[in-house]
Protein backbone atom coordinates (compact mmCIF):
# COMPACT_ATOMS: atom_id res chain seq x y z
CA UNK A 1 0.00 0.00 0.00
CA UNK A 2 1.32 3.43 -0.93
CA UNK A 3 1.93 5.45 2.23
CA UNK A 4 0.40 8.56 0.64
CA UNK A 5 -2.91 6.66 0.43
CA UNK A 6 -2.76 4.99 3.85
CA UNK A 7 -3.84 8.06 5.86
CA UNK A 8 -6.83 9.07 3.66
CA UNK A 9 -8.05 5.46 3.61
CA UNK A 10 -7.73 5.23 7.39
CA UNK A 11 -9.63 8.51 7.85
CA UNK A 12 -12.32 7.28 5.47
CA UNK A 13 -12.72 4.08 7.50
CA UNK A 14 -12.99 6.09 10.71
CA UNK A 15 -15.60 8.36 9.13
CA UNK A 16 -17.64 5.38 7.92
CA UNK A 17 -17.43 3.80 11.37
CA UNK A 18 -18.65 7.01 13.01
CA UNK A 19 -21.56 7.27 10.57
CA UNK A 20 -22.40 3.61 11.24
CA UNK A 21 -22.35 4.15 15.00
CA UNK A 22 -24.46 7.30 14.63
CA UNK A 23 -27.04 5.43 12.54
CA UNK A 24 -27.17 2.59 15.08
CA UNK A 25 -27.64 5.05 17.93
CA UNK A 26 -30.41 6.85 16.03
CA UNK A 27 -32.25 3.60 15.28
CA UNK A 28 -31.84 2.43 18.87
CA UNK A 29 -33.22 5.70 20.26
CA UNK A 30 -36.19 5.52 17.90
CA UNK A 31 -36.82 1.89 18.87
CA UNK A 32 -36.66 2.66 22.60
CA UNK A 33 -38.89 5.72 22.17
CA UNK A 34 -41.47 3.57 20.36
CA UNK A 35 -41.23 0.92 23.08
CA UNK A 36 -41.73 3.49 25.84
CA UNK A 37 -44.74 4.93 24.01
CA UNK A 38 -46.29 1.46 23.75
CA UNK A 39 -45.67 0.81 27.46
CA UNK A 40 -47.40 4.06 28.47
CA UNK A 41 -50.62 3.22 26.61
N, C-alpha and C positions, 0 to 999 in steps of 0.2 A: 504493500500500500504506500502510495506517495505521501510523504509527511505533510505536504501542503494541503492535502485533502483530508487528513486524519482529523484535524480540529473541526472544520465545518461539518463533517459527518457526525462527529461526536456531539456537537451542539444540536444538530438536527435530531439525533436520537433522544437527547435530553428534552428537547421541545416537544417531540411526539409523546414522550412519556408523561410530561406535565399535562398535555392536552388530554391524554387518556385518563390520567388520575382525576382531572377536573370533570370530565364527562361521567366517570364512575361516581364521583361525589354528588354531582347534580342529579343523576338518576337515583342514587340512594336517598337523597333528601326528598325527592319527589315521591318515592315509594313509601318512605316513612311518614310523610305528610298525609298521603292517601290512607295509610293504615291508621293513623291517629284519627282522621276524620271518620273512618268507618267505625272505630271504637266508640267515638262520642255519640253516635246516633243510636 
